[in-house]
Amino acid sequence: MKEIKAFIHRNRITDVIHALKAAGFRNLSIVDVKGMLNALDNKEQNYSVELGSAVITEMKLELVCEAARVDDVVQLIQQHARTGQPDAGWIYVTDIGQSIRIDG
């Protein structure tokens, strides 16, 4: 099993989610996070007093999948998270040592 985390621009998350769901990926988590991706425009950027730096609200997408499906997930995210900028986000893939289902 692999865990995939992607940090992408907020305005791209809907297309990414729809593409992943259409490909059969259902267990997704999406979280608003403060990040340092290059802002697409001035409206997207804020100044964080806590961090003492300019930040944007990014979306962190998390999902777990079989190792054989990682390339599919990465390709879908790359395709649908594009913004036209060279640095539109990041995708991280890590190994899952163990997964345990919580029964009702």
N, CA, C and O atoms as a GROMACS GRO file, in nm:
protein
  416
    1MET      N    1   0.084  -0.118   0.000
    1MET     CA    2   0.000   0.000   0.000
    1MET      C    3   0.089   0.125   0.000
    1MET      O    4   0.199   0.126   0.054
    2LYS      N    5   0.035   0.228  -0.063
    2LYS     CA    6   0.106   0.356  -0.072
    2LYS      C    7   0.013   0.468  -0.028
    2LYS      O    8  -0.108   0.463  -0.050
    3GLU      N    9   0.072   0.570   0.033
    3GLU     CA   10  -0.003   0.690   0.065
    3GLU      C   11   0.045   0.800  -0.030
    3GLU      O   12   0.165   0.819  -0.049
    4ILE      N   13  -0.051   0.870  -0.087
    4ILE     CA   14  -0.019   0.979  -0.178
    4ILE      C   15  -0.074   1.106  -0.118
    4ILE      O   16  -0.191   1.115  -0.081
    5LYS      N   17   0.013   1.207  -0.107
    5LYS     CA   18  -0.027   1.340  -0.062
    5LYS      C   19   0.007   1.436  -0.174
    5LYS      O   20   0.116   1.432  -0.231
    6ALA      N   21  -0.088   1.522  -0.205
    6ALA     CA   22  -0.065   1.622  -0.308
    6ALA      C   23  -0.104   1.759  -0.254
    6ALA      O   24  -0.210   1.775  -0.193
    7PHE      N   25  -0.019   1.855  -0.277
    7PHE     CA   26  -0.046   1.993  -0.239
    7PHE      C   27  -0.070   2.070  -0.368
    7PHE      O   28   0.020   2.086  -0.451
    8ILE      N   29  -0.193   2.118  -0.386
    8ILE     CA   30  -0.230   2.182  -0.511
    8ILE      C   31  -0.308   2.310  -0.485
    8ILE      O   32  -0.355   2.334  -0.373
    9HIS      N   33  -0.322   2.390  -0.588
    9HIS     CA   34  -0.397   2.514  -0.577
    9HIS      C   35  -0.545   2.485  -0.556
    9HIS      O   36  -0.601   2.390  -0.611
   10ARG      N   37  -0.605   2.568  -0.476
   10ARG     CA   38  -0.745   2.553  -0.437
   10ARG      C   39  -0.839   2.547  -0.558
   10ARG      O   40  -0.936   2.471  -0.557
   11ASN      N   41  -0.811   2.625  -0.661
   11ASN     CA   42  -0.902   2.630  -0.775
   11ASN      C   43  -0.892   2.507  -0.865
   11ASN      O   44  -0.966   2.499  -0.963
   12ARG      N   45  -0.803   2.414  -0.837
   12ARG     CA   46  -0.787   2.293  -0.917
   12ARG      C   47  -0.842   2.168  -0.848
   12ARG      O   48  -0.850   2.063  -0.911
   13ILE      N   49  -0.878   2.177  -0.721
   13ILE     CA   50  -0.913   2.058  -0.643
   13ILE      C   51  -1.037   1.988  -0.697
   13ILE      O   52  -1.042   1.864  -0.695
   14THR      N   53  -1.136   2.060  -0.743
   14THR     CA   54  -1.259   1.997  -0.790
   14THR      C   55  -1.233   1.906  -0.909
   14THR      O   56  -1.283   1.794  -0.914
   15ASP      N   57  -1.155   1.953  -1.006
   15ASP     CA   58  -1.124   1.871  -1.123
   15ASP      C   59  -1.044   1.747  -1.084
   15ASP      O   60  -1.067   1.638  -1.138
   16VAL      N   61  -0.952   1.762  -0.990
   16VAL     CA   62  -0.872   1.648  -0.945
   16VAL      C   63  -0.960   1.544  -0.878
   16VAL      O   64  -0.948   1.425  -0.906
   17ILE      N   65  -1.048   1.588  -0.790
   17ILE     CA   66  -1.137   1.495  -0.718
   17ILE      C   67  -1.228   1.421  -0.816
   17ILE      O   68  -1.245   1.299  -0.805
   18HIS      N   69  -1.286   1.492  -0.910
   18HIS     CA   70  -1.376   1.428  -1.008
   18HIS      C   71  -1.301   1.324  -1.090
   18HIS      O   72  -1.354   1.216  -1.116
   19ALA      N   73  -1.179   1.354  -1.131
   19ALA     CA   74  -1.099   1.259  -1.210
   19ALA      C   75  -1.065   1.135  -1.128
   19ALA      O   76  -1.072   1.023  -1.179
   20LEU      N   77  -1.027   1.154  -1.003
   20LEU     CA   78  -0.993   1.040  -0.917
   20LEU      C   79  -1.116   0.954  -0.890
   20LEU      O   80  -1.108   0.831  -0.895
   21LYS      N   81  -1.229   1.015  -0.861
   21LYS     CA   82  -1.352   0.939  -0.837
   21LYS      C   83  -1.393   0.861  -0.962
   21LYS      O   84  -1.434   0.746  -0.951
   22ALA      N   85  -1.382   0.922  -1.079
   22ALA     CA   86  -1.416   0.855  -1.204
   22ALA      C   87  -1.327   0.734  -1.230
   22ALA      O   88  -1.368   0.639  -1.296
   23ALA      N   89  -1.204   0.739  -1.178
   23ALA     CA   90  -1.109   0.628  -1.194
   23ALA      C   91  -1.124   0.523  -1.084
   23ALA      O   92  -1.050   0.425  -1.081
   24GLY      N   93  -1.221   0.544  -0.992
   24GLY     CA   94  -1.248   0.443  -0.890
   24GLY      C   95  -1.187   0.469  -0.754
   24GLY      O   96  -1.197   0.384  -0.666
   25PHE      N   97  -1.124   0.582  -0.734
   25PHE     CA   98  -1.065   0.615  -0.604
   25PHE      C   99  -1.168   0.688  -0.521
   25PHE      O  100  -1.217   0.794  -0.561
   26ARG      N  101  -1.202   0.632  -0.405
   26ARG     CA  102  -1.311   0.686  -0.325
   26ARG      C  103  -1.266   0.739  -0.188
   26ARG      O  104  -1.325   0.835  -0.138
   27ASN      N  105  -1.167   0.681  -0.129
   27ASN     CA  106  -1.127   0.720   0.006
   27ASN      C  107  -1.026   0.834   0.000
   27ASN      O  108  -0.906   0.814   0.010
   28LEU      N  109  -1.080   0.954  -0.017
   28LEU     CA  110  -0.998   1.074  -0.029
   28LEU      C  111  -1.019   1.162   0.093
   28LEU      O  112  -1.129   1.168   0.148
   29SER      N  113  -0.914   1.229   0.134
   29SER     CA  114  -0.924   1.332   0.237
   29SER      C  115  -0.871   1.462   0.177
   29SER      O  116  -0.769   1.462   0.109
   30ILE      N  117  -0.942   1.570   0.203
   30ILE     CA  118  -0.902   1.700   0.152
   30ILE      C  119  -0.900   1.797   0.269
   30ILE      O  120  -0.997   1.806   0.345
   31VAL      N  121  -0.789   1.871   0.283
   31VAL     CA  122  -0.772   1.962   0.395
   31VAL      C  123  -0.720   2.096   0.343
   31VAL      O  124  -0.630   2.100   0.259
   32ASP      N  125  -0.778   2.207   0.393
   32ASP     CA  126  -0.722   2.339   0.366
   32ASP      C  127  -0.594   2.355   0.447
   32ASP      O  128  -0.593   2.327   0.567
   33VAL      N  129  -0.488   2.397   0.383
   33VAL     CA  130  -0.361   2.421   0.452
   33VAL      C  131  -0.302   2.553   0.404
   33VAL      O  132  -0.333   2.599   0.294
   34LYS      N  133  -0.218   2.613   0.486
   34LYS     CA  134  -0.141   2.731   0.445
   34LYS      C  135  -0.013   2.680   0.384
   34LYS      O  136   0.054   2.593   0.439
   35GLY      N  137   0.023   2.735   0.269
   35GLY     CA  138   0.143   2.689   0.202
   35GLY      C  139   0.213   2.799   0.128
   35GLY      O  140   0.172   2.915   0.131
   36MET      N  141   0.321   2.762   0.062
   36MET     CA  142   0.406   2.860  -0.003
   36MET      C  143   0.420   2.837  -0.154
   36MET      O  144   0.520   2.876  -0.214
   37LEU      N  145   0.317   2.772  -0.214
   37LEU     CA  146   0.318   2.765  -0.360
   37LEU      C  147   0.313   2.907  -0.415
   37LEU      O  148   0.265   2.999  -0.348
   38ASN      N  149   0.362   2.925  -0.536
   38ASN     CA  150   0.354   3.056  -0.599
   38ASN      C  151   0.207   3.090  -0.624
   38ASN      O  152   0.132   3.011  -0.682
   39ALA      N  153   0.166   3.208  -0.578
   39ALA     CA  154   0.028   3.250  -0.595
   39ALA      C  155  -0.004   3.271  -0.742
   39ALA      O  156   0.079   3.322  -0.818
   40LEU      N  157  -0.124   3.232  -0.782
   40LEU     CA  158  -0.168   3.252  -0.920
   40LEU      C  159  -0.199   3.399  -0.947
   40LEU      O  160  -0.181   3.449  -1.058
   41ASP      N  161  -0.246   3.469  -0.843
   41ASP     CA  162  -0.272   3.612  -0.853
   41ASP      C  163  -0.270   3.671  -0.713
   41ASP      O  164  -0.258   3.598  -0.614
   42ASN      N  165  -0.283   3.803  -0.704
   42ASN     CA  166  -0.278   3.871  -0.573
   42ASN      C  167  -0.392   3.830  -0.480
   42ASN      O  168  -0.375   3.832  -0.358
   43LYS      N  169  -0.507   3.794  -0.536
   43LYS     CA  170  -0.621   3.754  -0.455
   43LYS      C  171  -0.595   3.626  -0.377
   43LYS      O  172  -0.652   3.604  -0.270
   44GLU      N  173  -0.510   3.540  -0.431
   44GLU     CA  174  -0.483   3.411  -0.369
   44GLU      C  175  -0.384   3.422  -0.252
   44GLU      O  176  -0.379   3.333  -0.167
   45GLN      N  177  -0.308   3.527  -0.248
   45GLN     CA  178  -0.200   3.540  -0.150
   45GLN      C  179  -0.242   3.624  -0.029
   45GLN      O  180  -0.310   3.726  -0.044
   46ASN      N  181  -0.202   3.579   0.089
   46ASN     CA  182  -0.224   3.650   0.214
   46ASN      C  183  -0.093   3.660   0.289
   46ASN      O  184   0.003   3.590   0.256
   47TYR      N  185  -0.089   3.746   0.388
   47TYR     CA  186   0.029   3.754   0.473
   47TYR      C  187  -0.004   3.690   0.607
   47TYR      O  188  -0.102   3.726   0.671
   48SER      N  189   0.078   3.594   0.648
   48SER     CA  190   0.058   3.526   0.775
   48SER      C  191   0.144   3.592   0.882
   48SER      O  192   0.267   3.590   0.875
   49VAL      N  193   0.077   3.652   0.980
   49VAL     CA  194   0.150   3.714   1.091
   49VAL      C  195   0.224   3.606   1.170
   49VAL      O  196   0.337   3.628   1.214
   50GLU      N  197   0.160   3.490   1.188
   50GLU     CA  198   0.222   3.381   1.265
   50GLU      C  199   0.351   3.332   1.200
   50GLU      O  200   0.449   3.302   1.268
   51LEU      N  201   0.350   3.325   1.067
   51LEU     CA  202   0.467   3.274   0.995
   51LEU      C  203   0.561   3.385   0.950
   51LEU      O  204   0.676   3.359   0.917
   52GLY      N  205   0.512   3.507   0.948
   52GLY     CA  206   0.594   3.619   0.902
   52GLY      C  207   0.628   3.610   0.755
   52GLY      O  208   0.737   3.647   0.713
   53SER      N  209   0.532   3.559   0.678
   53SER     CA  210   0.558   3.537   0.536
   53SER      C  211   0.428   3.538   0.458
   53SER      O  212   0.320   3.520   0.513
   54ALA      N  213   0.442   3.558   0.328
   54ALA     CA  214   0.326   3.547   0.239
   54ALA      C  215   0.293   3.400   0.221
   54ALA      O  216   0.382   3.316   0.204
   55VAL      N  217   0.164   3.368   0.224
   55VAL     CA  218   0.117   3.230   0.208
   55VAL      C  219  -0.007   3.231   0.121
   55VAL      O  220  -0.067   3.335   0.096
   56ILE      N  221  -0.045   3.112   0.074
   56ILE     CA  222  -0.173   3.094   0.007
   56ILE      C  223  -0.245   2.979   0.076
   56ILE      O  224  -0.183   2.898   0.146
   57THR      N  225  -0.375   2.972   0.058
   57THR     CA  226  -0.450   2.857   0.106
   57THR      C  227  -0.445   2.752  -0.003
   57THR      O  228  -0.503   2.769  -0.110
   58GLU      N  229  -0.374   2.644   0.025
   58GLU     CA  230  -0.362   2.532  -0.068
   58GLU      C  231  -0.454   2.421  -0.021
   58GLU      O  232  -0.510   2.427   0.089
   59MET      N  233  -0.470   2.322  -0.105
   59MET     CA  234  -0.545   2.204  -0.069
   59MET      C  235  -0.448   2.087  -0.057
   59MET      O  236  -0.364   2.065  -0.146
   60LYS      N  237  -0.460   2.013   0.053
   60LYS     CA  238  -0.382   1.891   0.068
   60LYS      C  239  -0.476   1.775   0.045
   60LYS      O  240  -0.573   1.756   0.119
   61LEU      N  241  -0.447   1.697  -0.057
   61LEU     CA  242  -0.525   1.579  -0.092
   61LEU      C  243  -0.448   1.458  -0.044
   61LEU      O  244  -0.328   1.446  -0.070
   62GLU      N  245  -0.514   1.368   0.027
   62GLU     CA  246  -0.451   1.245   0.074
   62GLU      C  247  -0.535   1.127   0.031
   62GLU      O  248  -0.658   1.131   0.037
   63LEU      N  249  -0.468   1.020  -0.013
   63LEU     CA  250  -0.536   0.895  -0.041
   63LEU      C  251  -0.438   0.780  -0.028
   63LEU      O  252  -0.317   0.798  -0.040
   64VAL      N  253  -0.494   0.663  -0.004
   64VAL     CA  254  -0.416   0.540   0.007
   64VAL      C  255  -0.463   0.447  -0.104
   64VAL      O  256  -0.583   0.435  -0.129
   65CYS      N  257  -0.366   0.382  -0.171
   65CYS     CA  258  -0.402   0.292  -0.280
   65CYS      C  259  -0.301   0.178  -0.289
   65CYS      O  260  -0.197   0.180  -0.223
   66GLU      N  261  -0.335   0.080  -0.370
   66GLU     CA  262  -0.242  -0.030  -0.397
   66GLU      C  263  -0.121   0.025  -0.473
   66GLU      O  264  -0.135   0.120  -0.551
   67ALA      N  265  -0.005  -0.032  -0.451
   67ALA     CA  266   0.117   0.014  -0.515
   67ALA      C  267   0.104   0.014  -0.668
   67ALA      O  268   0.161   0.100  -0.735
   68ALA      N  269   0.030  -0.081  -0.721
   68ALA     CA  270   0.013  -0.092  -0.866
   68ALA      C  271  -0.066   0.024  -0.925
   68ALA      O  272  -0.062   0.046  -1.046
   69ARG      N  273  -0.139   0.099  -0.843
   69ARG     CA  274  -0.223   0.210  -0.892
   69ARG      C  275  -0.159   0.348  -0.873
   69ARG      O  276  -0.218   0.449  -0.912
   70VAL      N  277  -0.039   0.352  -0.814
   70VAL     CA  278   0.025   0.480  -0.786
   70VAL      C  279   0.044   0.563  -0.912
   70VAL      O  280   0.012   0.682  -0.914
   71ASP      N  281   0.095   0.502  -1.018
   71ASP     CA  282   0.118   0.577  -1.141
   71ASP      C  283  -0.011   0.636  -1.196
   71ASP      O  284  -0.011   0.747  -1.250
   72ASP      N  285  -0.122   0.563  -1.183
   72ASP     CA  286  -0.252   0.615  -1.228
   72ASP      C  287  -0.291   0.740  -1.150
   72ASP      O  288  -0.333   0.840  -1.207
   73VAL      N  289  -0.275   0.733  -1.018
   73VAL     CA  290  -0.311   0.846  -0.932
   73VAL      C  291  -0.223   0.967  -0.964
   73VAL      O  292  -0.273   1.078  -0.981
   74VAL      N  293  -0.094   0.945  -0.972
   74VAL     CA  294   0.000   1.055  -0.998
   74VAL      C  295  -0.033   1.120  -1.132
   74VAL      O  296  -0.034   1.243  -1.143
   75GLN      N  297  -0.059   1.040  -1.233
   75GLN     CA  298  -0.090   1.093  -1.366
   75GLN      C  299  -0.219   1.177  -1.363
   75GLN      O  300  -0.224   1.285  -1.422
   76LEU      N  301  -0.322   1.128  -1.296
   76LEU     CA  302  -0.447   1.202  -1.287
   76LEU      C  303  -0.429   1.336  -1.214
   76LEU      O  304  -0.481   1.438  -1.258
   77ILE      N  305  -0.355   1.333  -1.104
   77ILE     CA  306  -0.331   1.457  -1.029
   77ILE      C  307  -0.251   1.554  -1.115
   77ILE      O  308  -0.286   1.672  -1.125
   78GLN      N  309  -0.144   1.507  -1.178
   78GLN     CA  310  -0.063   1.595  -1.261
   78GLN      C  311  -0.146   1.657  -1.374
   78GLN      O  312  -0.133   1.776  -1.402
   79GLN      N  313  -0.229   1.578  -1.436
   79GLN     CA  314  -0.309   1.625  -1.549
   79GLN      C  315  -0.412   1.728  -1.507
   79GLN      O  316  -0.431   1.828  -1.576
   80HIS      N  317  -0.479   1.706  -1.394
   80HIS     CA  318  -0.592   1.790  -1.356
   80HIS      C  319  -0.556   1.902  -1.257
   80HIS      O  320  -0.640   1.987  -1.231
   81ALA      N  321  -0.435   1.903  -1.204
   81ALA     CA  322  -0.394   2.008  -1.110
   81ALA      C  323  -0.312   2.118  -1.178
   81ALA      O  324  -0.266   2.211  -1.111
   82ARG      N  325  -0.294   2.108  -1.307
   82ARG     CA  326  -0.214   2.207  -1.379
   82ARG      C  327  -0.276   2.346  -1.369
   82ARG      O  328  -0.398   2.362  -1.372
   83THR      N  329  -0.188   2.445  -1.356
   83THR     CA  330  -0.232   2.585  -1.349
   83THR      C  331  -0.173   2.670  -1.461
   83THR      O  332  -0.212   2.785  -1.477
   84GLY      N  333  -0.080   2.615  -1.537
   84GLY     CA  334  -0.010   2.692  -1.638
   84GLY      C  335   0.122   2.749  -1.587
   84GLY      O  336   0.199   2.805  -1.664
   85GLN      N  337   0.147   2.734  -1.458
   85GLN     CA  338   0.274   2.778  -1.399
   85GLN      C  339   0.369   2.659  -1.388
   85GLN      O  340   0.324   2.545  -1.380
   86PRO      N  341   0.500   2.686  -1.388
   86PRO     CA  342   0.596   2.576  -1.376
   86PRO      C  343   0.585   2.502  -1.242
   86PRO      O  344   0.613   2.382  -1.236
   87ASP      N  345   0.546   2.571  -1.135
   87ASP     CA  346   0.535   2.511  -1.002
   87ASP      C  347   0.390   2.516  -0.958
   87ASP      O  348   0.350   2.607  -0.885
   88ALA      N  349   0.310   2.417  -1.002
   88ALA     CA  350   0.167   2.416  -0.971
   88ALA      C  351   0.134   2.331  -0.848
   88ALA      O  352   0.017   2.322  -0.811
   89GLY      N  353   0.233   2.271  -0.785
   89GLY     CA  354   0.209   2.189  -0.667
   89GLY      C  355   0.310   2.077  -0.656
   89GLY      O  356   0.406   2.070  -0.732
   90TRP      N  357   0.285   1.989  -0.560
   90TRP     CA  358   0.376   1.877  -0.532
   90TRP      C  359   0.297   1.752  -0.498
   90TRP      O  360   0.189   1.759  -0.440
   91ILE      N  361   0.352   1.637  -0.537
   91ILE     CA  362   0.293   1.507  -0.505
   91ILE      C  363   0.399   1.426  -0.432
   91ILE      O  364   0.514   1.418  -0.476
   92TYR      N  365   0.361   1.366  -0.320
   92TYR     CA  366   0.451   1.282  -0.242
   92TYR      C  367   0.391   1.142  -0.231
   92TYR      O  368   0.271   1.127  -0.210
   93VAL      N  369   0.475   1.041  -0.245
   93VAL     CA  370   0.432   0.902  -0.234
   93VAL      C  371   0.516   0.836  -0.126
   93VAL      O  372   0.639   0.840  -0.131
   94THR      N  373   0.449   0.774  -0.029
   94THR     CA  374   0.520   0.705   0.079
   94THR      C  375   0.462   0.564   0.097
   94THR      O  376   0.349   0.536   0.060
   95ASP      N  377   0.544   0.478   0.155
   95ASP     CA  378   0.501   0.341   0.184
   95ASP      C  379   0.414   0.338   0.308
   95ASP      O  380   0.437   0.413   0.402
   96ILE      N  381   0.315   0.251   0.308
   96ILE     CA  382   0.232   0.223   0.425
   96ILE      C  383   0.277   0.089   0.480
   96ILE      O  384   0.269  -0.013   0.412
   97GLY      N  385   0.325   0.089   0.603
   97GLY     CA  386   0.374  -0.034   0.664
   97GLY      C  387   0.262  -0.130   0.700
   97GLY      O  388   0.279  -0.252   0.694
   98GLN      N  389   0.148  -0.075   0.738
   98GLN     CA  390   0.037  -0.160   0.782
   98GLN      C  391  -0.092  -0.080   0.772
   98GLN      O  392  -0.092   0.041   0.796
   99SER      N  393  -0.200  -0.146   0.738
   99SER     CA  394  -0.331  -0.081   0.744
   99SER      C  395  -0.426  -0.173   0.818
   99SER      O  396  -0.428  -0.294   0.796
  100ILE      N  397  -0.505  -0.112   0.905
  100ILE     CA  398  -0.596  -0.189   0.989
  100ILE      C  399  -0.734  -0.125   0.979
  100ILE      O  400  -0.752  -0.006   1.006
  101ARG      N  401  -0.831  -0.205   0.938
  101ARG     CA  402  -0.969  -0.155   0.927
  101ARG      C  403  -1.032  -0.145   1.064
  101ARG      O  404  -1.011  -0.230   1.150
  102ILE      N  405  -1.108  -0.040   1.084
  102ILE     CA  406  -1.184  -0.022   1.208
  102ILE      C  407  -1.324  -0.077   1.181
  102ILE      O  408  -1.398  -0.020   1.100
  103ASP      N  409  -1.360  -0.185   1.247
  103ASP     CA  410  -1.491  -0.244   1.228
  103ASP      C  411  -1.594  -0.171   1.313
  103ASP      O  412  -1.565  -0.123   1.422
  104GLY      N  413  -1.718  -0.165   1.259
  104GLY     CA  414  -1.828  -0.095   1.323
  104GLY      C  415  -1.858  -0.148   1.457
  104GLY      O  416  -1.949  -0.098   1.524
   0.00000   0.00000   0.00000
